[in-house]
Amino acid sequence: MHPFLNRRGFLGHTATGLGGIALAHLLGQDRASGASPIRPNIQPSNPNAPRAPHFQARAKRVLMIFCSGAVSQIDTFDYKPELIKRHGQPMPGAEGLVTFQGQQGNLTKSPWEFRPRGQSGKMISDLVPHLGALADEMCFIHSLTGKTNTHGPGENFMGTGFTLDGFPSMGAWATYALGSENDELPAYVAVPDPRGAPQSAGNFWGPGFLPAAFQGTDFNATQPLRNLSRPSAFSPATDRATREFLASLNRHHLERFPGDSELAARISSYELAARMQLSVPEVADLSSEPAHILKMYGADAAGNPVQDLKAAYARNCILARRLVEKGVRFVQVFNGAYQTGGEGVSNWDGHKALEPQYVKHGEVMDQPTAALLADLKQRGLLADTLVVWCTEFGRMPTFQKGASGRDHNPSGFTAWLAGAGVKKGFSYGATDEFGYKAVENVATVYDFHATILDVLGLNHEQLSFYHNGIERRLTDVHGKVIREMLV
């Protein structure tokens, strides 16, 4: 005879039962969403062989321009008439507000006028007039939100979907899924600013726990790949003969150990490095570019430190276009670098004196970036390339107390897309009347990443890698595709 269930036993069984029901519901949701993992079939001997997307792709490749230091949305692309109207007044409801670097002062309008641009009439600041002229090509998102107000973690978050180090970058995920269209160059190239790396450094283009074959290769137009050139003591013929002999030895060695994927992958990486001895110097050599292209980008600028920086960044933008032409799957161009000891013109971190710093940054970034977008379009490359412009978070509509600059603000900031798969002359989402917080169609960086992957024909919920007992993905367990921005 079974004992009757008492009240204590009933409540205990009910509690554990509810947990089981919740778990079953979550697992059912996962299956219902079609989120079963999709892991690409990687050939160890050719890890960057082209692979099919999950569904019809709108773009074949991505070119990302990342502005390090957190560009102020309200001084570039997010027009706020009310901020102009209430210039010098306290921000309502924010008296005594303390943010990353301290207490905030009054609302402060942008030092630059905003004007309607193109047929769309998009209001864009005079700080970026060349980009403003291309407003009809851009798809703006004004309601991005982040998870941190610190630069390094913020750059990690935009680059990898996580604030911590050690996670795969967006480019690593894309090349892991799709491989490359060119076997003479890396599938993924990061082009650092002439002044140096961003604060998150190699995390931004690292492979994390993905195989090392999918990390970004970093070089720029000023400094091509290190340790790549043939030693002067060896003739080209000797160098070629040595590589051919080594390839023969590698083939025989691999035949002795069939199925050894690590050996095959190592040989593949060495062979790619050998091919890059010819391909990288060729693609990085801009001497064949006509004078009108150099002028269009501003690569012929010279005469003072800002003009020199502009010319160096412009050459990086030309290099990026050449990489896209060669079929490199994912290209990142960095504007701004992390440097300790003062603000200067190192990046967009305009805390103390925003106007003089941004005048210099606008000069360096605006014309070359606009020329890159226009050049891609005139060559027909924009039709199957997604261009992404972004930064790690935004800026406050107030000035910091005791300073003439804006503090960090992850509560609402702007990015834009252009090219394959996205609407032209379109704006999505909005911040409040001062540009402080996202209030309309609020979006996360996870949503931003999910949308980029969707344009590449990849399901962000299914593209995964099994690591430490967890199915990992770029968007973690979050993210939705922003369909309103897509064509």
C-alpha positions in Angstrom: 0.0 0.0 0.0 1.4 3.4 -1.0 1.5 6.1 1.6 -0.6 9.2 0.9 1.2 12.2 -0.5 1.5 14.9 2.2 1.5 18.6 1.7 5.3 18.9 2.0 5.9 16.2 -0.6 3.2 17.6 -2.9 4.9 21.1 -2.9 8.4 19.6 -3.4 7.3 17.5 -6.4 5.4 20.5 -7.8 8.5 22.7 -7.7 10.8 20.1 -9.4 8.1 19.3 -11.9 7.8 23.0 -12.9 11.5 23.1 -13.5 11.3 20.1 -15.8 8.4 21.7 -17.7 10.4 24.9 -18.1 13.4 23.0 -19.4 11.2 21.0 -21.8 9.6 24.2 -23.0 13.0 25.8 -23.7 14.3 22.8 -25.5 11.0 22.7 -27.5 11.5 26.4 -28.4 15.0 25.6 -29.6 13.8 22.9 -31.9 10.8 24.9 -33.1 13.0 27.8 -34.1 15.0 25.5 -36.4 18.1 26.2 -34.2 19.7 22.9 -34.6 23.5 23.5 -35.1 25.0 23.9 -38.5 28.7 23.3 -38.5 30.5 23.6 -41.8 32.5 20.7 -43.2 36.1 21.9 -43.0 38.7 20.3 -45.2 41.9 20.3 -43.1 44.1 20.5 -46.2 42.1 23.5 -47.4 40.2 25.1 -44.5 39.3 28.2 -46.6 37.8 26.3 -49.5 34.5 28.1 -50.5 31.4 26.8 -48.8 27.7 27.3 -49.5 25.7 29.6 -47.3 22.7 28.4 -45.3 20.3 30.1 -47.7 20.5 32.6 -50.6 23.0 35.3 -49.7 22.5 38.9 -50.6 26.3 39.7 -50.3 29.4 37.6 -51.0 31.6 39.5 -48.7 31.8 42.2 -45.9 33.9 45.3 -45.7 33.8 46.8 -42.2 35.1 50.3 -41.2 35.5 50.5 -37.5 36.1 53.9 -35.8 37.9 53.3 -32.5 37.2 55.5 -29.6 33.4 55.8 -29.8 32.2 58.3 -32.4 29.7 60.8 -31.2 26.4 60.1 -32.9 25.0 63.6 -32.2 28.0 65.2 -33.9 27.8 63.1 -37.1 24.6 61.3 -38.1 21.9 61.7 -35.4 20.3 65.1 -35.8 18.6 66.5 -32.7 16.8 69.9 -33.1 15.7 69.8 -29.4 19.4 69.6 -28.3 20.0 72.8 -30.3 17.0 74.4 -28.8 17.9 73.6 -25.2 21.7 74.1 -25.5 23.2 75.1 -22.2 20.3 73.8 -20.1 20.3 70.8 -17.7 19.0 67.6 -19.3 15.5 67.0 -17.8 15.5 64.2 -15.3 19.3 63.8 -15.3 20.3 66.3 -12.6 23.5 65.1 -10.9 23.9 62.3 -13.5 27.3 60.5 -13.1 28.6 58.5 -16.1 31.9 56.9 -16.9 34.3 59.8 -16.2 32.2 61.7 -13.7 29.3 64.1 -13.3 27.6 65.6 -16.3 27.1 69.3 -17.1 24.4 70.9 -19.3 23.1 69.8 -22.7 25.5 70.9 -25.5 24.6 71.1 -29.1 27.0 70.0 -31.8 29.6 72.5 -32.9 28.8 71.5 -36.5 25.7 72.4 -38.5 23.5 69.6 -39.9 22.2 69.9 -43.4 19.8 67.8 -45.5 21.7 65.5 -47.9 20.7 63.8 -51.1 17.2 62.9 -52.3 16.4 61.4 -49.0 17.0 64.7 -47.2 18.9 62.9 -44.4 20.3 65.4 -41.9 24.1 64.9 -41.6 26.7 67.0 -39.9 29.2 69.2 -41.7 31.9 67.3 -39.8 31.5 64.5 -42.5 30.4 66.3 -45.7 31.9 63.7 -48.1 30.0 60.9 -46.4 26.9 63.2 -46.2 27.0 63.4 -50.0 26.4 59.6 -50.1 23.5 59.6 -47.7 21.2 58.0 -50.3 23.5 54.9 -50.4 23.3 54.3 -46.6 21.0 52.4 -44.3 21.3 54.0 -40.8 20.5 52.4 -37.5 20.1 55.0 -34.8 19.0 52.8 -31.9 22.0 50.6 -31.2 22.7 49.8 -27.5 25.7 48.2 -25.9 26.6 46.3 -22.7 29.6 48.3 -21.4 30.9 51.9 -21.3 34.5 50.9 -21.4 36.5 50.9 -24.6 38.3 47.6 -24.6 35.2 45.5 -23.6 33.1 47.7 -26.0 35.4 47.0 -28.9 35.3 43.3 -28.0 31.5 43.4 -27.9 31.2 45.0 -31.3 33.9 42.7 -32.8 33.0 39.4 -31.2 29.6 39.6 -29.5 31.2 39.3 -26.0 32.8 41.8 -23.7 35.4 39.4 -22.5 38.6 38.3 -24.4 38.9 35.0 -26.1 35.8 34.8 -28.3 35.9 34.5 -32.1 35.5 37.7 -34.1 32.8 38.3 -36.6 35.2 37.9 -39.5 36.3 34.5 -38.1 32.7 33.3 -37.9 32.1 34.4 -41.5 35.2 32.7 -42.9 34.6 29.6 -40.7 31.1 29.4 -42.4 31.9 30.4 -45.9 35.6 30.0 -46.6 37.1 32.3 -49.3 36.9 33.2 -52.9 40.7 33.5 -53.2 43.3 30.9 -52.3 46.2 33.3 -52.8 45.3 35.7 -50.0 44.0 35.3 -46.5 40.2 34.8 -46.3 40.1 37.5 -43.6 42.2 40.6 -43.5 42.3 43.3 -40.8 43.8 46.7 -41.9 45.0 48.5 -38.7 45.1 52.3 -38.5 48.5 53.8 -39.5 48.8 54.8 -35.8 48.5 51.3 -34.4 45.9 48.8 -33.2 42.5 49.5 -31.5 42.4 49.0 -27.7 41.1 45.4 -28.0 44.0 44.8 -30.4 44.0 41.3 -31.9 40.8 40.2 -30.1 38.9 42.2 -32.8 40.2 39.9 -35.5 41.1 36.8 -33.5 39.8 33.3 -33.9 39.0 32.7 -30.2 38.2 29.0 -29.9 37.6 28.5 -33.6 40.5 26.9 -35.5 43.4 29.3 -36.0 43.0 29.1 -39.8 40.0 31.6 -39.4 41.8 34.4 -37.6 42.3 37.7 -39.4 45.7 38.5 -41.0 46.6 42.0 -40.1 48.6 44.3 -42.4 48.2 47.7 -43.9 49.4 49.8 -46.8 52.2 51.3 -44.8 53.5 48.0 -43.3 52.7 44.9 -45.3 53.1 41.5 -43.6 56.1 41.2 -41.4 58.8 38.6 -42.1 57.3 37.8 -45.5 59.9 39.1 -47.9 62.5 36.8 -49.4 65.9 37.2 -47.8 68.2 39.2 -50.1 70.8 36.4 -50.1 68.4 34.1 -52.0 67.6 34.6 -55.7 63.9 34.3 -56.8 64.8 31.0 -58.6 66.4 29.6 -55.5 63.5 30.6 -53.3 61.0 29.0 -55.8 63.0 25.8 -56.0 63.2 25.6 -52.2 59.4 26.0 -51.9 58.8 23.3 -54.6 61.2 20.9 -52.8 59.5 21.5 -49.5 56.1 21.0 -51.0 57.2 17.6 -52.3 58.5 16.6 -48.9 55.3 17.7 -47.3 53.2 15.6 -49.8 55.2 12.5 -49.0 55.0 13.1 -45.3 51.2 13.5 -45.5 51.0 10.3 -47.4 52.6 8.5 -44.5 50.0 9.8 -42.1 46.7 9.8 -44.0 43.8 11.3 -42.1 46.0 13.4 -39.8 43.9 16.6 -40.0 46.3 18.7 -37.9 49.3 17.9 -40.1 47.2 18.7 -43.2 46.1 22.0 -41.7 49.7 22.9 -40.8 50.9 22.2 -44.3 48.0 24.2 -45.8 48.9 27.2 -43.6 52.6 27.1 -44.6 51.6 26.8 -48.3 49.3 29.8 -48.0 52.1 31.8 -46.4 54.4 30.9 -49.3 51.8 32.0 -51.9 51.3 35.2 -49.9 55.0 36.1 -50.5 53.8 37.0 -54.0 50.2 37.9 -53.6 50.4 40.3 -50.6 53.1 42.6 -51.9 51.2 42.7 -55.2 47.9 43.7 -53.6 49.6 46.2 -51.2 51.6 47.9 -54.0 49.5 51.0 -54.8 52.0 52.3 -57.4 49.7 51.2 -60.2 46.8 53.3 -59.0 46.2 56.3 -61.3 46.6 59.8 -60.0 42.9 60.6 -60.1 42.1 57.7 -57.7 44.8 58.8 -55.3 43.3 62.3 -55.4 39.8 61.0 -55.0 40.7 59.2 -51.8 43.0 61.9 -50.5 46.0 59.7 -50.6 48.0 62.5 -52.2 47.4 64.8 -49.1 50.6 66.0 -47.4 52.0 69.0 -45.6 51.1 68.6 -41.9 50.6 65.8 -39.5 46.8 65.6 -40.0 47.2 65.5 -43.8 49.8 62.8 -43.5 47.5 60.7 -41.4 44.7 61.3 -43.9 46.9 60.1 -46.7 48.0 57.0 -44.8 44.4 56.1 -43.9 43.4 56.8 -47.5 46.0 54.3 -48.7 44.5 51.7 -46.3 41.1 52.4 -47.9 42.5 51.8 -51.4 44.1 48.6 -50.1 40.7 47.5 -48.7 39.1 48.0 -52.1 41.9 46.0 -53.8 41.3 43.1 -51.3 37.6 43.2 -52.0 38.4 43.0 -55.7 40.5 39.9 -55.1 37.6 38.2 -53.4 38.8 38.4 -49.7 35.7 37.3 -47.7 36.0 39.7 -44.8 38.0 43.0 -44.7 38.2 45.3 -41.7 39.6 48.8 -41.9 40.3 50.6 -38.6 40.2 54.3 -38.1 41.7 55.4 -34.9 44.1 53.6 -32.6 44.7 53.1 -28.9 47.5 55.3 -27.5 48.2 56.1 -23.9 49.1 59.6 -22.8 46.7 62.2 -24.1 43.9 62.5 -26.6 45.6 64.1 -29.6 44.3 62.6 -32.8 44.8 58.9 -31.8 41.1 58.0 -31.8 37.6 59.4 -31.4 37.6 59.4 -27.6 36.6 63.1 -27.2 36.4 63.7 -23.5 38.3 66.8 -22.8 38.2 68.9 -25.9 35.8 67.4 -28.5 35.8 70.1 -31.1 39.5 70.5 -31.8 40.0 66.7 -31.7 37.0 65.9 -34.0 38.0 68.5 -36.5 41.2 66.5 -37.0 39.4 63.1 -37.0 36.8 64.3 -39.4 39.5 65.4 -41.8 41.3 62.0 -41.6 38.2 59.8 -41.9 35.6 61.5 -44.0 37.0 61.8 -47.6 38.8 58.4 -47.7 35.8 56.5 -46.3 33.4 58.2 -48.7 35.8 57.6 -51.6 36.0 53.9 -50.7 32.2 53.6 -50.8 31.9 55.5 -54.1 34.8 53.6 -55.7 33.2 50.2 -54.8 30.0 51.4 -56.4 31.6 52.7 -59.6 33.4 49.4 -60.1 30.2 47.3 -59.5 31.6 45.8 -56.3 28.9 47.3 -54.1 26.3 45.1 -55.7 27.6 42.0 -53.8 29.6 43.6 -50.9 28.1 44.7 -47.6 29.8 47.8 -46.2 29.5 48.3 -42.4 30.5 51.5 -40.6 30.4 51.2 -36.8 32.0 52.2 -33.5 31.9 50.7 -30.0 29.3 53.0 -28.4 28.2 56.6 -28.5 28.5 59.8 -26.6 26.5 61.9 -24.2 24.5 64.9 -25.3 26.0 66.8 -22.3 29.5 67.9 -21.8 31.4 66.6 -18.7 31.6 69.0 -15.8 34.9 70.9 -16.1 35.6 69.7 -19.7 34.6 70.5 -23.3 33.9 67.0 -24.4 31.4 64.2 -24.2 31.5 61.1 -22.0 30.9 57.5 -23.0 27.3 56.4 -23.7 26.2 52.8 -24.6 22.5 53.6 -24.3 22.0 54.8 -27.9 24.3 55.1 -30.8 24.5 55.0 -34.6 26.0 52.7 -37.3 25.2 52.4 -41.0 25.3 49.8 -43.7 25.5 50.1 -47.4 25.6 47.9 -50.5 24.3 44.5 -51.0 21.1 43.5 -49.2 20.2 46.7 -47.4 17.8 49.6 -48.1 19.2 52.8 -49.5 18.5 56.2 -47.9 16.8 54.6 -45.0 16.9 55.1 -41.2 15.8 52.6 -38.6 15.2 53.3 -34.9 15.7 56.5 -33.0 17.1 57.9 -29.8 15.2 60.3 -27.5 15.0 64.1 -28.3 18.5 64.7 -27.0 20.2 61.6 -28.5 20.8 60.0 -25.0 18.8 56.8 -25.1 17.4 54.5 -27.8 13.6 54.7 -27.6 12.3 53.5 -30.9 13.0 50.1 -32.3 15.7 49.6 -29.7 18.4 47.2 -31.1 21.3 45.4 -29.6 24.7 44.6 -31.1 23.4 41.0 -31.2 20.7 42.1 -33.6 23.3 44.0 -35.6 25.5 40.9 -35.9 22.5 38.7 -36.7 21.5 41.1 -39.6 25.0 41.1 -41.0 25.2 37.3 -41.0 21.7 37.1 -42.6 22.9 39.3 -45.5 25.7 36.7 -46.0 23.2 33.9 -46.1 23.9 32.6 -42.6 21.4 31.8 -39.8 22.9 33.3 -36.7 21.0 30.8 -34.5 22.4 27.8 -36.3 26.0 28.7 -37.2 27.8 27.3 -34.1 30.9 25.7 -32.8 30.9 23.2 -30.0 33.3 24.4 -27.3 33.7 23.3 -23.6 30.3 21.6 -23.7 28.4 24.5 -25.1 27.2 25.3 -28.6 28.7 28.7 -29.1 27.6 31.3 -31.6 28.4 34.9 -32.5 25.1 36.2 -31.0 25.4 34.0 -27.9 21.7 33.1 -27.1 20.4 36.5 -28.2 19.7 38.5 -31.4 17.1 38.9 -34.1 17.5 39.9 -37.7 16.4 43.5 -38.3 14.3 42.7 -41.4 13.1 46.3 -41.8 16.6 47.3 -42.9 16.9 44.6 -45.6 15.7 44.5 -49.2 
